[in-house]
Amino acid sequence: MTARRVVDALHADNPAFVFVEAVGSDIEIRLTARSASSARTTLEDLLACLRAAERTAAGRAETANEA
């Protein structure tokens, strides 16, 4: 899964205080939070969304290989 596709998948779930950008093959995430625990919670949510996007992409790849 390319960085751009990951960013596109995460984009819909990002609140205004989170910025996600593809930089080459890397993904850059910046956020503003009032506390470290709030930042951690936000990052945990983003990582869960990332994992879901990876699983979806893996499922699509398997389906394409079966065709």
PDB file with one MODEL, atoms N, CA, C and O in Angstrom:
MODEL        1
ATOM      1  N   MET A   1       0.859  -1.181   0.000  1.00  0.00           N
ATOM      2  CA  MET A   1       0.000   0.000   0.000  1.00  0.00           C
ATOM      3  C   MET A   1       0.897   1.233   0.000  1.00  0.00           C
ATOM      4  O   MET A   1       1.763   1.371   0.864  1.00  0.00           O
ATOM      5  N   THR A   2       0.699   2.114  -0.947  1.00  0.00           N
ATOM      6  CA  THR A   2       1.536   3.301  -1.044  1.00  0.00           C
ATOM      7  C   THR A   2       1.176   4.318   0.031  1.00  0.00           C
ATOM      8  O   THR A   2       0.067   4.316   0.564  1.00  0.00           O
ATOM      9  N   ALA A   3       2.126   5.178   0.334  1.00  0.00           N
ATOM     10  CA  ALA A   3       1.902   6.216   1.341  1.00  0.00           C
ATOM     11  C   ALA A   3       0.724   7.110   0.964  1.00  0.00           C
ATOM     12  O   ALA A   3      -0.075   7.486   1.820  1.00  0.00           O
ATOM     13  N   ARG A   4       0.622   7.446  -0.316  1.00  0.00           N
ATOM     14  CA  ARG A   4      -0.479   8.318  -0.775  1.00  0.00           C
ATOM     15  C   ARG A   4      -1.833   7.661  -0.531  1.00  0.00           C
ATOM     16  O   ARG A   4      -2.774   8.327  -0.098  1.00  0.00           O
ATOM     17  N   ARG A   5      -1.940   6.373  -0.802  1.00  0.00           N
ATOM     18  CA  ARG A   5      -3.204   5.665  -0.582  1.00  0.00           C
ATOM     19  C   ARG A   5      -3.540   5.608   0.910  1.00  0.00           C
ATOM     20  O   ARG A   5      -4.706   5.716   1.288  1.00  0.00           O
ATOM     21  N   VAL A   6      -2.538   5.441   1.743  1.00  0.00           N
ATOM     22  CA  VAL A   6      -2.767   5.425   3.191  1.00  0.00           C
ATOM     23  C   VAL A   6      -3.282   6.777   3.648  1.00  0.00           C
ATOM     24  O   VAL A   6      -4.246   6.859   4.409  1.00  0.00           O
ATOM     25  N   VAL A   7      -2.637   7.839   3.181  1.00  0.00           N
ATOM     26  CA  VAL A   7      -3.063   9.194   3.547  1.00  0.00           C
ATOM     27  C   VAL A   7      -4.502   9.429   3.098  1.00  0.00           C
ATOM     28  O   VAL A   7      -5.308   9.983   3.844  1.00  0.00           O
ATOM     29  N   ASP A   8      -4.818   9.007   1.880  1.00  0.00           N
ATOM     30  CA  ASP A   8      -6.188   9.165   1.387  1.00  0.00           C
ATOM     31  C   ASP A   8      -7.183   8.396   2.254  1.00  0.00           C
ATOM     32  O   ASP A   8      -8.278   8.887   2.529  1.00  0.00           O
ATOM     33  N   ALA A   9      -6.808   7.201   2.679  1.00  0.00           N
ATOM     34  CA  ALA A   9      -7.686   6.393   3.523  1.00  0.00           C
ATOM     35  C   ALA A   9      -7.884   7.026   4.899  1.00  0.00           C
ATOM     36  O   ALA A   9      -8.970   6.939   5.473  1.00  0.00           O
ATOM     37  N   LEU A  10      -6.850   7.655   5.423  1.00  0.00           N
ATOM     38  CA  LEU A  10      -6.936   8.260   6.752  1.00  0.00           C
ATOM     39  C   LEU A  10      -7.571   9.641   6.721  1.00  0.00           C
ATOM     40  O   LEU A  10      -8.082  10.109   7.738  1.00  0.00           O
ATOM     41  N   HIS A  11      -7.546  10.285   5.589  1.00  0.00           N
ATOM     42  CA  HIS A  11      -7.986  11.675   5.484  1.00  0.00           C
ATOM     43  C   HIS A  11      -9.410  11.904   5.999  1.00  0.00           C
ATOM     44  O   HIS A  11      -9.657  12.889   6.695  1.00  0.00           O
ATOM     45  N   ALA A  12     -10.316  11.042   5.681  1.00  0.00           N
ATOM     46  CA  ALA A  12     -11.724  11.239   6.071  1.00  0.00           C
ATOM     47  C   ALA A  12     -11.914  11.201   7.584  1.00  0.00           C
ATOM     48  O   ALA A  12     -12.860  11.792   8.105  1.00  0.00           O
ATOM     49  N   ASP A  13     -11.025  10.513   8.288  1.00  0.00           N
ATOM     50  CA  ASP A  13     -11.159  10.376   9.744  1.00  0.00           C
ATOM     51  C   ASP A  13     -10.400  11.427  10.531  1.00  0.00           C
ATOM     52  O   ASP A  13     -10.453  11.429  11.761  1.00  0.00           O
ATOM     53  N   ASN A  14      -9.694  12.323   9.850  1.00  0.00           N
ATOM     54  CA  ASN A  14      -8.856  13.286  10.548  1.00  0.00           C
ATOM     55  C   ASN A  14      -9.637  14.504  11.010  1.00  0.00           C
ATOM     56  O   ASN A  14     -10.281  15.179  10.208  1.00  0.00           O
ATOM     57  N   PRO A  15      -9.579  14.782  12.306  1.00  0.00           N
ATOM     58  CA  PRO A  15     -10.140  16.051  12.769  1.00  0.00           C
ATOM     59  C   PRO A  15      -9.240  17.205  12.311  1.00  0.00           C
ATOM     60  O   PRO A  15      -8.132  16.977  11.826  1.00  0.00           O
ATOM     61  N   ALA A  16      -9.713  18.418  12.465  1.00  0.00           N
ATOM     62  CA  ALA A  16      -8.998  19.598  11.973  1.00  0.00           C
ATOM     63  C   ALA A  16      -7.614  19.770  12.612  1.00  0.00           C
ATOM     64  O   ALA A  16      -6.745  20.406  12.017  1.00  0.00           O
ATOM     65  N   PHE A  17      -7.397  19.226  13.792  1.00  0.00           N
ATOM     66  CA  PHE A  17      -6.114  19.427  14.475  1.00  0.00           C
ATOM     67  C   PHE A  17      -5.083  18.346  14.132  1.00  0.00           C
ATOM     68  O   PHE A  17      -4.018  18.287  14.746  1.00  0.00           O
ATOM     69  N   VAL A  18      -5.397  17.496  13.157  1.00  0.00           N
ATOM     70  CA  VAL A  18      -4.470  16.450  12.718  1.00  0.00           C
ATOM     71  C   VAL A  18      -4.148  16.669  11.247  1.00  0.00           C
ATOM     72  O   VAL A  18      -5.047  16.874  10.431  1.00  0.00           O
ATOM     73  N   PHE A  19      -2.863  16.627  10.911  1.00  0.00           N
ATOM     74  CA  PHE A  19      -2.412  16.784   9.536  1.00  0.00           C
ATOM     75  C   PHE A  19      -1.648  15.533   9.142  1.00  0.00           C
ATOM     76  O   PHE A  19      -0.672  15.171   9.801  1.00  0.00           O
ATOM     77  N   VAL A  20      -2.071  14.875   8.090  1.00  0.00           N
ATOM     78  CA  VAL A  20      -1.401  13.670   7.587  1.00  0.00           C
ATOM     79  C   VAL A  20      -1.015  13.932   6.141  1.00  0.00           C
ATOM     80  O   VAL A  20      -1.838  14.374   5.339  1.00  0.00           O
ATOM     81  N   GLU A  21       0.256  13.653   5.811  1.00  0.00           N
ATOM     82  CA  GLU A  21       0.755  13.940   4.471  1.00  0.00           C
ATOM     83  C   GLU A  21       1.687  12.821   4.020  1.00  0.00           C
ATOM     84  O   GLU A  21       2.444  12.271   4.820  1.00  0.00           O
ATOM     85  N   ALA A  22       1.625  12.493   2.740  1.00  0.00           N
ATOM     86  CA  ALA A  22       2.572  11.553   2.141  1.00  0.00           C
ATOM     87  C   ALA A  22       3.790  12.342   1.692  1.00  0.00           C
ATOM     88  O   ALA A  22       3.669  13.332   0.971  1.00  0.00           O
ATOM     89  N   VAL A  23       4.955  11.902   2.120  1.00  0.00           N
ATOM     90  CA  VAL A  23       6.220  12.516   1.718  1.00  0.00           C
ATOM     91  C   VAL A  23       7.058  11.388   1.121  1.00  0.00           C
ATOM     92  O   VAL A  23       7.760  10.670   1.832  1.00  0.00           O
ATOM     93  N   GLY A  24       6.969  11.252  -0.195  1.00  0.00           N
ATOM     94  CA  GLY A  24       7.616  10.113  -0.850  1.00  0.00           C
ATOM     95  C   GLY A  24       6.934   8.829  -0.393  1.00  0.00           C
ATOM     96  O   GLY A  24       5.718   8.685  -0.523  1.00  0.00           O
ATOM     97  N   SER A  25       7.712   7.909   0.138  1.00  0.00           N
ATOM     98  CA  SER A  25       7.145   6.657   0.639  1.00  0.00           C
ATOM     99  C   SER A  25       6.867   6.714   2.140  1.00  0.00           C
ATOM    100  O   SER A  25       6.481   5.710   2.738  1.00  0.00           O
ATOM    101  N   ASP A  26       7.062   7.882   2.746  1.00  0.00           N
ATOM    102  CA  ASP A  26       6.819   8.067   4.176  1.00  0.00           C
ATOM    103  C   ASP A  26       5.472   8.740   4.411  1.00  0.00           C
ATOM    104  O   ASP A  26       4.919   9.398   3.529  1.00  0.00           O
ATOM    105  N   ILE A  27       4.967   8.558   5.610  1.00  0.00           N
ATOM    106  CA  ILE A  27       3.742   9.233   6.037  1.00  0.00           C
ATOM    107  C   ILE A  27       4.108  10.131   7.206  1.00  0.00           C
ATOM    108  O   ILE A  27       4.661   9.672   8.205  1.00  0.00           O
ATOM    109  N   GLU A  28       3.797  11.406   7.074  1.00  0.00           N
ATOM    110  CA  GLU A  28       4.086  12.385   8.120  1.00  0.00           C
ATOM    111  C   GLU A  28       2.775  12.753   8.805  1.00  0.00           C
ATOM    112  O   GLU A  28       1.804  13.138   8.153  1.00  0.00           O
ATOM    113  N   ILE A  29       2.763  12.629  10.129  1.00  0.00           N
ATOM    114  CA  ILE A  29       1.577  12.964  10.923  1.00  0.00           C
ATOM    115  C   ILE A  29       1.964  14.048  11.910  1.00  0.00           C
ATOM    116  O   ILE A  29       2.924  13.905  12.668  1.00  0.00           O
ATOM    117  N   ARG A  30       1.197  15.145  11.891  1.00  0.00           N
ATOM    118  CA  ARG A  30       1.382  16.227  12.863  1.00  0.00           C
ATOM    119  C   ARG A  30       0.043  16.489  13.521  1.00  0.00           C
ATOM    120  O   ARG A  30      -1.003  16.452  12.873  1.00  0.00           O
ATOM    121  N   LEU A  31       0.090  16.753  14.803  1.00  0.00           N
ATOM    122  CA  LEU A  31      -1.147  17.069  15.488  1.00  0.00           C
ATOM    123  C   LEU A  31      -0.902  18.070  16.596  1.00  0.00           C
ATOM    124  O   LEU A  31       0.212  18.231  17.094  1.00  0.00           O
ATOM    125  N   THR A  32      -1.975  18.731  16.960  1.00  0.00           N
ATOM    126  CA  THR A  32      -1.954  19.671  18.065  1.00  0.00           C
ATOM    127  C   THR A  32      -2.877  19.115  19.130  1.00  0.00           C
ATOM    128  O   THR A  32      -4.006  18.719  18.840  1.00  0.00           O
ATOM    129  N   ALA A  33      -2.396  19.087  20.365  1.00  0.00           N
ATOM    130  CA  ALA A  33      -3.213  18.559  21.457  1.00  0.00           C
ATOM    131  C   ALA A  33      -2.940  19.358  22.724  1.00  0.00           C
ATOM    132  O   ALA A  33      -1.876  19.954  22.889  1.00  0.00           O
ATOM    133  N   ARG A  34      -3.913  19.355  23.599  1.00  0.00           N
ATOM    134  CA  ARG A  34      -3.768  20.100  24.860  1.00  0.00           C
ATOM    135  C   ARG A  34      -2.938  19.344  25.888  1.00  0.00           C
ATOM    136  O   ARG A  34      -2.436  19.935  26.845  1.00  0.00           O
ATOM    137  N   SER A  35      -2.794  18.030  25.688  1.00  0.00           N
ATOM    138  CA  SER A  35      -2.016  17.240  26.639  1.00  0.00           C
ATOM    139  C   SER A  35      -1.382  16.051  25.923  1.00  0.00           C
ATOM    140  O   SER A  35      -1.782  15.682  24.819  1.00  0.00           O
ATOM    141  N   ALA A  36      -0.393  15.466  26.574  1.00  0.00           N
ATOM    142  CA  ALA A  36       0.258  14.287  26.008  1.00  0.00           C
ATOM    143  C   ALA A  36      -0.730  13.122  25.902  1.00  0.00           C
ATOM    144  O   ALA A  36      -0.690  12.362  24.935  1.00  0.00           O
ATOM    145  N   SER A  37      -1.601  12.984  26.879  1.00  0.00           N
ATOM    146  CA  SER A  37      -2.557  11.876  26.828  1.00  0.00           C
ATOM    147  C   SER A  37      -3.557  12.053  25.681  1.00  0.00           C
ATOM    148  O   SER A  37      -3.963  11.075  25.054  1.00  0.00           O
ATOM    149  N   SER A  38      -3.946  13.278  25.413  1.00  0.00           N
ATOM    150  CA  SER A  38      -4.835  13.544  24.289  1.00  0.00           C
ATOM    151  C   SER A  38      -4.137  13.237  22.967  1.00  0.00           C
ATOM    152  O   SER A  38      -4.742  12.663  22.062  1.00  0.00           O
ATOM    153  N   ALA A  39      -2.873  13.617  22.858  1.00  0.00           N
ATOM    154  CA  ALA A  39      -2.100  13.314  21.653  1.00  0.00           C
ATOM    155  C   ALA A  39      -1.961  11.810  21.477  1.00  0.00           C
ATOM    156  O   ALA A  39      -2.098  11.292  20.368  1.00  0.00           O
ATOM    157  N   ARG A  40      -1.692  11.120  22.558  1.00  0.00           N
ATOM    158  CA  ARG A  40      -1.548   9.661  22.494  1.00  0.00           C
ATOM    159  C   ARG A  40      -2.839   8.996  22.037  1.00  0.00           C
ATOM    160  O   ARG A  40      -2.813   8.087  21.207  1.00  0.00           O
ATOM    161  N   THR A  41      -3.957   9.443  22.574  1.00  0.00           N
ATOM    162  CA  THR A  41      -5.254   8.877  22.194  1.00  0.00           C
ATOM    163  C   THR A  41      -5.524   9.097  20.709  1.00  0.00           C
ATOM    164  O   THR A  41      -5.991   8.196  20.012  1.00  0.00           O
ATOM    165  N   THR A  42      -5.227  10.297  20.236  1.00  0.00           N
ATOM    166  CA  THR A  42      -5.421  10.609  18.820  1.00  0.00           C
ATOM    167  C   THR A  42      -4.537   9.730  17.952  1.00  0.00           C
ATOM    168  O   THR A  42      -4.999   9.199  16.942  1.00  0.00           O
ATOM    169  N   LEU A  43      -3.274   9.567  18.327  1.00  0.00           N
ATOM    170  CA  LEU A  43      -2.362   8.729  17.557  1.00  0.00           C
ATOM    171  C   LEU A  43      -2.797   7.267  17.584  1.00  0.00           C
ATOM    172  O   LEU A  43      -2.680   6.572  16.574  1.00  0.00           O
ATOM    173  N   GLU A  44      -3.292   6.794  18.716  1.00  0.00           N
ATOM    174  CA  GLU A  44      -3.795   5.419  18.787  1.00  0.00           C
ATOM    175  C   GLU A  44      -4.973   5.225  17.832  1.00  0.00           C
ATOM    176  O   GLU A  44      -5.073   4.193  17.168  1.00  0.00           O
ATOM    177  N   ASP A  45      -5.857   6.214  17.766  1.00  0.00           N
ATOM    178  CA  ASP A  45      -6.984   6.142  16.830  1.00  0.00           C
ATOM    179  C   ASP A  45      -6.498   6.108  15.382  1.00  0.00           C
ATOM    180  O   ASP A  45      -6.996   5.328  14.571  1.00  0.00           O
ATOM    181  N   LEU A  46      -5.524   6.957  15.065  1.00  0.00           N
ATOM    182  CA  LEU A  46      -4.969   6.975  13.705  1.00  0.00           C
ATOM    183  C   LEU A  46      -4.303   5.642  13.361  1.00  0.00           C
ATOM    184  O   LEU A  46      -4.436   5.152  12.239  1.00  0.00           O
ATOM    185  N   LEU A  47      -3.594   5.063  14.312  1.00  0.00           N
ATOM    186  CA  LEU A  47      -2.943   3.776  14.058  1.00  0.00           C
ATOM    187  C   LEU A  47      -3.970   2.670  13.845  1.00  0.00           C
ATOM    188  O   LEU A  47      -3.744   1.768  13.039  1.00  0.00           O
ATOM    189  N   ALA A  48      -5.085   2.724  14.551  1.00  0.00           N
ATOM    190  CA  ALA A  48      -6.151   1.744  14.335  1.00  0.00           C
ATOM    191  C   ALA A  48      -6.734   1.900  12.933  1.00  0.00           C
ATOM    192  O   ALA A  48      -7.016   0.907  12.263  1.00  0.00           O
ATOM    193  N   CYS A  49      -6.912   3.128  12.495  1.00  0.00           N
ATOM    194  CA  CYS A  49      -7.412   3.374  11.136  1.00  0.00           C
ATOM    195  C   CYS A  49      -6.402   2.903  10.100  1.00  0.00           C
ATOM    196  O   CYS A  49      -6.779   2.353   9.066  1.00  0.00           O
ATOM    197  N   LEU A  50      -5.129   3.114  10.373  1.00  0.00           N
ATOM    198  CA  LEU A  50      -4.071   2.656   9.472  1.00  0.00           C
ATOM    199  C   LEU A  50      -4.107   1.140   9.353  1.00  0.00           C
ATOM    200  O   LEU A  50      -4.003   0.604   8.250  1.00  0.00           O
ATOM    201  N   ARG A  51      -4.252   0.455  10.454  1.00  0.00           N
ATOM    202  CA  ARG A  51      -4.305  -1.011  10.441  1.00  0.00           C
ATOM    203  C   ARG A  51      -5.509  -1.493   9.624  1.00  0.00           C
ATOM    204  O   ARG A  51      -5.400  -2.451   8.859  1.00  0.00           O
ATOM    205  N   ALA A  52      -6.637  -0.836   9.787  1.00  0.00           N
ATOM    206  CA  ALA A  52      -7.831  -1.202   9.015  1.00  0.00           C
ATOM    207  C   ALA A  52      -7.585  -0.993   7.521  1.00  0.00           C
ATOM    208  O   ALA A  52      -8.000  -1.816   6.705  1.00  0.00           O
ATOM    209  N   ALA A  53      -6.917   0.096   7.163  1.00  0.00           N
ATOM    210  CA  ALA A  53      -6.608   0.358   5.759  1.00  0.00           C
ATOM    211  C   ALA A  53      -5.663  -0.706   5.206  1.00  0.00           C
ATOM    212  O   ALA A  53      -5.819  -1.148   4.068  1.00  0.00           O
ATOM    213  N   GLU A  54      -4.686  -1.117   6.007  1.00  0.00           N
ATOM    214  CA  GLU A  54      -3.762  -2.168   5.575  1.00  0.00           C
ATOM    215  C   GLU A  54      -4.501  -3.484   5.348  1.00  0.00           C
ATOM    216  O   GLU A  54      -4.261  -4.170   4.355  1.00  0.00           O
ATOM    217  N   ARG A  55      -5.392  -3.832   6.259  1.00  0.00           N
ATOM    218  CA  ARG A  55      -6.162  -5.076   6.121  1.00  0.00           C
ATOM    219  C   ARG A  55      -7.038  -5.041   4.877  1.00  0.00           C
ATOM    220  O   ARG A  55      -7.148  -6.035   4.159  1.00  0.00           O
ATOM    221  N   THR A  56      -7.655  -3.902   4.626  1.00  0.00           N
ATOM    222  CA  THR A  56      -8.496  -3.752   3.441  1.00  0.00           C
ATOM    223  C   THR A  56      -7.663  -3.916   2.180  1.00  0.00           C
ATOM    224  O   THR A  56      -8.065  -4.619   1.254  1.00  0.00           O
ATOM    225  N   ALA A  57      -6.510  -3.273   2.142  1.00  0.00           N
ATOM    226  CA  ALA A  57      -5.634  -3.373   0.973  1.00  0.00           C
ATOM    227  C   ALA A  57      -5.149  -4.802   0.781  1.00  0.00           C
ATOM    228  O   ALA A  57      -5.074  -5.281  -0.350  1.00  0.00           O
ATOM    229  N   ALA A  58      -4.822  -5.485   1.864  1.00  0.00           N
ATOM    230  CA  ALA A  58      -4.365  -6.872   1.767  1.00  0.00           C
ATOM    231  C   ALA A  58      -5.478  -7.761   1.225  1.00  0.00           C
ATOM    232  O   ALA A  58      -5.219  -8.647   0.411  1.00  0.00           O
ATOM    233  N   GLY A  59      -6.700  -7.536   1.664  1.00  0.00           N
ATOM    234  CA  GLY A  59      -7.838  -8.306   1.173  1.00  0.00           C
ATOM    235  C   GLY A  59      -8.082  -8.065  -0.297  1.00  0.00           C
ATOM    236  O   GLY A  59      -8.398  -8.996  -1.038  1.00  0.00           O
ATOM    237  N   ARG A  60      -7.941  -6.838  -0.725  1.00  0.00           N
ATOM    238  CA  ARG A  60      -8.116  -6.511  -2.146  1.00  0.00           C
ATOM    239  C   ARG A  60      -7.035  -7.161  -2.987  1.00  0.00           C
ATOM    240  O   ARG A  60      -7.306  -7.640  -4.088  1.00  0.00           O
ATOM    241  N   ALA A  61      -5.806  -7.183  -2.475  1.00  0.00           N
ATOM    242  CA  ALA A  61      -4.701  -7.791  -3.218  1.00  0.00           C
ATOM    243  C   ALA A  61      -4.936  -9.289  -3.366  1.00  0.00           C
ATOM    244  O   ALA A  61      -4.687  -9.850  -4.433  1.00  0.00           O
ATOM    245  N   GLU A  62      -5.415  -9.945  -2.306  1.00  0.00           N
ATOM    246  CA  GLU A  62      -5.695 -11.373  -2.379  1.00  0.00           C
ATOM    247  C   GLU A  62      -6.807 -11.649  -3.381  1.00  0.00           C
ATOM    248  O   GLU A  62      -6.725 -12.605  -4.152  1.00  0.00           O
ATOM    249  N   THR A  63      -7.839 -10.823  -3.378  1.00  0.00           N
ATOM    250  CA  THR A  63      -8.944 -10.988  -4.315  1.00  0.00           C
ATOM    251  C   THR A  63      -8.460 -10.809  -5.759  1.00  0.00           C
ATOM    252  O   THR A  63      -8.858 -11.560  -6.651  1.00  0.00           O
ATOM    253  N   ALA A  64      -7.611  -9.823  -5.978  1.00  0.00           N
ATOM    254  CA  ALA A  64      -7.090  -9.573  -7.325  1.00  0.00           C
ATOM    255  C   ALA A  64      -6.222 -10.736  -7.789  1.00  0.00           C
ATOM    256  O   ALA A  64      -6.241 -11.085  -8.969  1.00  0.00           O
ATOM    257  N   ASN A  65      -5.464 -11.338  -6.881  1.00  0.00           N
ATOM    258  CA  ASN A  65      -4.615 -12.465  -7.233  1.00  0.00           C
ATOM    259  C   ASN A  65      -5.418 -13.714  -7.551  1.00  0.00           C
ATOM    260  O   ASN A  65      -4.966 -14.562  -8.321  1.00  0.00           O
ATOM    261  N   GLU A  66      -6.606 -13.840  -6.965  1.00  0.00           N
ATOM    262  CA  GLU A  66      -7.457 -15.004  -7.200  1.00  0.00           C
ATOM    263  C   GLU A  66      -8.160 -14.920  -8.538  1.00  0.00           C
ATOM    264  O   GLU A  66      -8.544 -15.945  -9.101  1.00  0.00           O
ATOM    265  N   ALA A  67      -8.332 -13.722  -9.054  1.00  0.00           N
ATOM    266  CA  ALA A  67      -9.072 -13.522 -10.316  1.00  0.00           C
ATOM    267  C   ALA A  67      -8.297 -13.969 -11.525  1.00  0.00           C
ATOM    268  O   ALA A  67      -8.789 -13.862 -12.648  1.00  0.00           O
TER     269      ALA A  67
ENDMDL
END
